[in-house]
Structures are given as structure tokens and as C-alpha cells.
Amino acid sequence: MKRIVIKVGSNVLTRTDGTLDVTRMSALVDQIAQLRQKGIEVILVSSGAVASGRSELKLSEHRLDTTSQRQLFSAVGQAKLINRYYELFRDHGIAVGQVLTMKENFGTRRHYLNQKNCMTVMLEHGVIPVVNENDTISVTELMFTDNDELSGLIASMMDVDALIILSNIDGIYNGSPAEPNSQVIREIGQKMDLTNYIQTNKSSFGRGGMLTKTNIARKVADEGIEVIIANGKRDDILLHLLLEKDAVCTRFIPKSKPISGVKKWIAHSEGFAKGEITINAKALEALRGDKAVSILPVGIIEVTGEFEKDDIIRIMDADGNQIGVGKANCTSVQARAAMGKHAGRPVVHYDYLYLE
């Protein structure tokens, strides 16, 4: 592997009392430094800012609403967190740079490419990007589900070989992790049904849980990137995963044929969709076939919402199921006018269409 994203969850970086576990941070930094010596570029997506700020201020939380708490703890905790990383990596002669982002920064192709260029330049100059959501201002419905979602976006954007999600359990179990007979599922293929295995509980300090991790892992693996879920509290876990390959973990097997960079962006842009188009059965059959086809006006039976050219739109079948996401090649007004007609340019071109 030449380039990887490592996502470290809040439950890995914090103790049970909510304070920052500097010993664990130091151990992870030591391992990342060894990976760098092996020629592996690392992008670090790190949680822990809110938990860090909470432990630093020790305020009576009932005096603040939830949004104000998150803003305050994040503002203080992010400074504390990045300072720790700066000091720990400096001991290895490695520079780090902070990248704070928001979900809406991925909503347009221009902003998306600006972020990609920033991190590419950092990596080219030997700087490790330390990425986190900017919780001081990300307080709307456009927040990331958690940093699992952010790490999936970063992995896709930066064309990495693997995304490693470090949690506080060894992976996905075939039963409850609390049961002694439960075992970690070591490999998950494209079509494997995990309905009966996923716990819906959320983590103590973070916003997500194993369900979020699994959904993100499946999408990223579908884009040709290997995803590994492992226990970040185990000693030398990164070295065992990447160098010795003997760690207990769950690996999501990637598709053998990666998709294009533009389609990767579109795949993660569903949350920014401005409208929908519904296609008939014949158009759906053509999309599911072996040949690459665009969505033509003749196959569209309904246009919902108002969108402009280049906006992200959802692709629906006649039963109301979402089958993909695409970039509109025309406005919603033009799409309605052309709907059902044989003539006309594609409403969604194949190059800008991602099928689920």
C-alpha cells in the first residue's frame, strides 16, 4: 500500500472519564511514524476534540444547550488535540497540518477539488494531514453522521489504497460482542448480508456506531478501496494490520475495478441532492446491463423537485427505490419538457452517474 487513511474514533482516544488518553495517542503516532518509514503515506482523521474540550473545561453542562456545548468543547478541544499531535509527531521529525472541514465543502466539485489539492500538496511535502469536522460551526442538519462518514469521503477523494477505521472493538461480530461464542467476521464480500450482525448502539463519546461504520465501509469498498475495522486499543494494531497482517479485524473486500474520481465524488454527494428523476423499467434494465448507458429523456417518467444544470440528483425506479445518484445535465424545467421524448441529450450522462 502506498497511501492510506486512518480514522481514530473518540472511544480510542479518550479514557472512561472523558479525558484524552495521551498514552494511546503516543502509541498510535509511533506506529504511524514506522509506516511512514516503510514509504506509506498517511492521512489521519481524528475524533476526540469535543471529548477533549469537555474534560478540559469541566463545566456544568446543564447551563448550555446541546449546540452551544458542542461548539464550546470543540473550539477548546481541537486546539488541545492538534497541539498533542504536533508535539508527538515532532519527536519523530514529522510535520503535521490541521484540516478542518464541513460536509457542505464536499457539495460542489470545485470545493471538493480544492480540498483534494490542499492535502495532495501536504503529502507531497511530507506533511501528515490531521483531519476533523469543524464542529464549532457544523451544527446544522448538514453535519457528518460522524467521522466515519468523513473518513470515507477523504479516502475516496484521495484515491487511497485502504481505509482503516479504529474503534474500541475488534471488528464486526457474528453475534453480540458481549457473548463468549461470538467471533469476528474476518472478511466481508460485496453481497454478504450483515442484517443480523450489526449492533445499532452508538459509541459513548462519538455520534456514530457500527451501523454507520458498516454502511460507509460498504460504499468505500464498492469504489475499489479496501476497508478495515479494527480495535485501536490493541498494542501495535497498525503494524499488525499492515506489515505483519496477523491482526484480528474485519476486512471489506474491494471491487476489483475502481471507479473514476468524478463518480467517487458523486457517490458521496447524495446528501446534497436537489431533486429526483424516476425512470421506467426499460431504462432500469439498460442501466443494469453490461454496457455503459446514460439516462435519456425517453426513459424518464417523473421529475421531482427543482434543480439546475450540474446539481446532484437522485435516480429512482418506478417503485420509489433509489438506484443511484448523478449530476444533472440540464435543469428540472428542461428535463420535464423533454420527459418521455426520443430526441434530446442525456439528462444524466454515464460519466456522471453512480449506480448503487
C-alpha positions in Angstrom: 0.0 0.0 0.0 1.2 3.5 -0.9 -1.4 5.7 0.7 -4.0 5.1 3.5 -6.5 6.9 5.6 -6.5 6.1 9.3 -9.7 7.1 11.2 -9.3 7.1 15.0 -12.6 7.2 17.0 -13.3 9.1 20.2 -13.5 5.8 22.2 -9.9 5.0 21.2 -8.6 8.4 22.2 -10.4 9.0 25.4 -10.5 7.3 28.8 -13.7 6.3 30.5 -13.8 9.6 32.4 -13.6 11.6 29.1 -10.1 12.8 29.4 -7.7 12.5 26.5 -5.6 9.3 26.5 -2.2 10.7 25.6 -0.5 7.3 26.1 -2.7 5.8 23.4 -2.2 8.8 21.1 1.6 8.4 21.5 1.5 4.7 20.7 -0.5 5.4 17.5 1.8 8.2 16.5 4.8 5.8 17.0 3.2 3.3 14.7 2.3 5.9 12.0 5.9 7.0 12.1 7.0 3.4 11.4 4.6 3.2 8.5 6.0 6.4 7.1 9.5 4.8 7.2 8.1 2.0 5.0 7.0 4.5 2.4 3.3 4.6 3.3 1.6 8.0 3.1 -0.9 8.5 5.9 -3.9 10.8 6.2 -5.2 10.8 9.8 -8.9 11.5 10.5 -9.0 12.0 14.2 -12.0 12.4 16.5 -11.6 13.5 20.1 -11.9 17.3 20.0 -15.3 17.5 21.8 -14.3 14.9 24.4 -11.0 16.7 24.9 -12.7 20.1 25.4 -15.2 18.6 27.8 -12.5 17.2 30.0 -10.5 20.5 29.9 -13.3 22.8 30.9 -15.3 20.6 33.3 -18.3 22.9 33.1 -21.8 22.3 34.4 -23.3 21.1 31.1 -26.9 21.8 32.1 -26.2 25.5 31.7 -25.7 25.2 28.0 -27.8 23.8 25.2 -26.5 20.9 23.1 -25.3 23.1 20.2 -23.5 25.5 22.5 -21.8 22.7 24.3 -20.6 21.2 21.1 -19.3 24.5 19.8 -17.5 25.4 23.1 -16.0 22.0 23.7 -14.9 21.6 20.1 -13.2 25.0 20.0 -11.1 24.4 23.1 -10.6 20.6 22.5 -9.5 21.0 18.8 -6.6 23.3 19.9 -5.6 20.8 22.6 -5.8 17.8 20.3 -3.8 19.2 17.4 -1.2 20.5 19.8 -0.7 17.0 21.2 -0.3 15.6 17.7 2.1 18.3 16.7 4.3 17.6 19.7 4.2 13.8 19.3 4.9 13.8 15.6 7.7 16.4 16.1 9.6 13.8 18.2 9.8 11.7 15.0 10.8 14.6 12.8 7.4 14.6 11.1 5.3 17.7 10.4 1.5 17.7 10.7 -1.1 20.1 9.3 -4.6 20.6 10.5 -7.5 20.3 8.1 -10.9 21.3 9.5 -13.8 20.8 7.1 -17.6 20.6 6.8 -19.9 18.4 4.9 -21.0 21.3 2.7 -17.4 21.7 1.5 -17.9 18.4 -0.4 -21.1 19.6 -2.1 -19.6 21.2 -5.2 -16.9 19.8 -7.4 -14.8 23.0 -7.1 -14.7 22.9 -3.3 -14.1 19.1 -3.4 -11.0 19.5 -5.7 -9.7 22.4 -3.6 -9.6 20.2 -0.5 -8.0 17.4 -2.5 -5.3 19.7 -3.8 -4.6 21.0 -0.3 -4.0 17.5 1.1 -2.1 16.4 -2.0 0.4 19.3 -1.6 0.8 18.4 2.1 1.6 14.8 1.3 4.0 15.7 -1.4 5.9 17.8 1.2 6.0 15.1 3.8 3.2 16.7 6.0 0.6 14.4 7.6 -2.9 15.9 7.3 -4.8 15.6 10.5 -8.5 16.0 9.5 -11.6 16.6 11.6 -15.0 18.1 11.2 -15.2 21.8 12.2 -17.7 21.3 15.0 -17.5 24.9 16.0 -19.7 25.8 13.0 -21.0 22.4 11.8 -24.2 22.5 13.9 -26.9 22.0 11.3 -28.6 19.1 9.5 -25.6 19.1 7.2 -23.2 17.7 9.8 -21.5 14.5 9.1 -23.1 11.5 10.7 -19.7 11.2 12.4 -16.0 11.0 11.4 -16.6 7.5 9.9 -18.6 9.3 7.1 -15.8 12.0 6.9 -13.1 9.4 6.6 -15.0 7.6 3.8 -15.2 10.8 1.9 -11.5 11.5 2.4 -10.5 8.0 1.4 -12.5 8.3 -1.8 -11.3 11.8 -2.6 -7.6 11.0 -2.1 -7.6 7.7 -4.1 -6.1 5.7 -1.2 -5.4 2.0 -1.1 -7.1 1.4 2.2 -9.3 3.0 4.9 -8.6 1.8 8.4 -11.3 2.6 11.0 -10.0 2.1 14.5 -12.8 1.6 17.1 -12.8 0.0 20.6 -13.8 -3.5 19.3 -12.1 -5.9 17.0 -14.5 -5.7 14.1 -17.9 -6.9 13.1 -19.0 -10.0 15.1 -21.4 -12.8 14.1 -23.3 -12.2 17.3 -23.2 -9.8 20.3 -19.6 -8.9 21.1 -20.5 -9.5 24.8 -21.3 -13.1 24.1 -18.3 -15.5 24.6 -19.2 -17.6 21.5 -19.3 -14.6 19.1 -16.5 -14.4 16.6 -15.2 -11.6 14.4 -16.1 -11.9 10.8 -12.7 -11.7 9.1 -13.8 -10.9 5.5 -16.9 -9.3 4.1 -17.6 -9.6 0.4 -19.8 -7.4 -1.8 -23.0 -9.3 -1.4 -22.8 -10.6 2.1 -25.9 -9.9 4.2 -25.0 -8.3 7.6 -28.5 -7.5 8.8 -28.4 -9.9 11.7 -24.9 -9.0 12.8 -24.9 -5.2 13.2 -25.3 -3.6 16.6 -27.2 -0.3 16.5 -25.7 1.1 19.7 -23.8 4.3 19.4 -20.4 5.0 21.0 -20.0 6.7 24.4 -18.3 9.8 23.1 -18.9 9.8 19.3 -22.0 10.2 17.3 -21.9 7.0 15.3 -21.8 3.3 15.8 -21.1 0.0 14.0 -24.1 0.5 11.6 -22.6 3.8 10.3 -19.2 2.1 10.0 -20.6 -0.7 8.0 -22.6 1.5 5.6 -19.5 3.7 5.0 -17.3 0.6 4.6 -19.5 -1.0 2.0 -19.7 2.2 -0.1 -16.0 2.8 0.0 -15.2 -0.9 -0.8 -17.7 -0.6 -3.7 -15.4 2.1 -5.1 -12.4 -0.2 -5.1 -10.8 0.7 -1.7 -10.1 -1.9 1.0 -11.7 -1.0 4.3 -10.5 -2.5 7.7 -12.3 -2.2 11.0 -10.1 -3.0 14.0 -9.5 -2.3 17.7 -7.4 0.8 18.1 -6.8 0.0 21.8 -4.7 -3.1 20.9 -1.0 -2.7 21.1 0.8 -2.1 17.7 -2.5 -2.6 15.9 -1.5 -0.7 12.7 1.7 -2.6 12.4 -0.1 -5.9 12.8 -2.7 -4.9 10.2 -0.4 -3.5 7.5 3.1 -5.1 8.0 2.5 -8.4 9.6 -1.1 -8.9 8.5 -1.9 -11.1 11.5 -4.3 -8.8 13.4 -7.9 -9.8 14.3 -10.1 -7.4 12.2 -12.9 -7.2 9.7 -11.8 -6.6 6.1 -14.2 -5.4 3.5 -13.1 -6.8 0.1 -13.0 -4.0 -2.5 -14.3 -4.3 -6.0 -11.5 -5.2 -8.4 -12.3 -2.4 -10.8 -12.2 1.1 -9.2 -14.5 3.8 -10.4 -13.4 7.2 -11.6 -12.7 10.2 -9.4 -15.7 12.0 -10.5 -18.0 9.1 -9.8 -16.4 8.8 -6.3 -17.4 12.3 -5.6 -20.9 11.7 -6.9 -21.3 8.6 -4.8 -20.8 10.6 -1.6 -22.9 13.5 -2.7 -26.4 12.1 -2.1 -26.9 14.4 0.9 -26.7 17.4 -1.5 -29.3 16.1 -4.0 -31.6 18.9 -5.2 -34.2 16.7 -6.9 -35.1 13.3 -8.3 -35.9 11.7 -11.6 -37.8 8.4 -11.9 -37.1 6.0 -14.8 -39.2 3.3 -16.3 -38.5 -0.4 -16.3 -36.8 -0.5 -19.7 -34.4 2.3 -18.8 -33.6 0.5 -15.5 -32.9 -2.7 -17.4 -30.5 -0.9 -19.7 -28.7 0.7 -16.7 -28.3 -2.7 -15.1 -26.9 -4.2 -18.2 -23.3 -4.8 -19.3 -23.0 -1.7 -21.4 -22.4 1.9 -20.2 -25.5 3.9 -20.9 -26.7 7.4 -20.0 -30.2 8.3 -18.8 -32.1 9.6 -21.8 -35.4 11.6 -21.7 -37.4 8.7 -23.2 -36.7 6.6 -20.1 -37.9 9.2 -17.6 -41.5 9.1 -16.2 -41.3 11.7 -13.5 -39.2 14.7 -12.4 -39.4 15.8 -8.8 -38.0 19.0 -7.2 -36.3 22.0 -8.8 -32.6 21.7 -9.9 -30.2 23.4 -12.1 -27.6 22.0 -14.5 -24.7 20.3 -12.7 -26.8 19.8 -9.5 -26.7 16.4 -7.8 -30.0 14.5 -8.3 -31.3 11.1 -7.1 -32.2 8.3 -9.6 -35.3 6.4 -8.6 -37.1 3.3 -10.1 -40.8 3.1 -10.7 -41.4 1.6 -7.2 -39.8 4.5 -5.5 -36.4 2.8 -4.7 -33.2 4.8 -5.1 -30.9 3.2 -7.5 -28.2 5.8 -7.9 -27.1 9.4 -7.9 -26.0 11.6 -10.8 -25.1 15.1 -11.9 -27.9 16.7 -13.9 -27.0 17.6 -17.5 -29.9 20.1 -17.7 -32.4 22.0 -15.4 -35.5 20.4 -14.0 -37.6 22.5 -16.3 -35.8 21.2 -19.3 -36.0 17.6 -18.0 -39.8 17.9 -17.6 -40.1 19.3 -21.1 -38.1 16.5 -22.7 -39.5 13.7 -20.5 -40.7 10.7 -22.5 -39.3 12.0 -25.8 -36.9 10.1 -28.0 -34.9 13.1 -29.0 -32.6 15.2 -26.8 -29.4 14.9 -25.0 -28.9 12.8 -21.9 -30.4 14.1 -18.7 -27.6 12.3 -16.7 -24.5 11.3 -18.7 -22.9 7.9 -17.8 -19.6 9.6 -16.8 -21.5 11.5 -14.1 -23.8 8.6 -12.9 -23.2 6.4 -9.9 -25.4 3.3 -9.5 -25.8 1.7 -6.1 
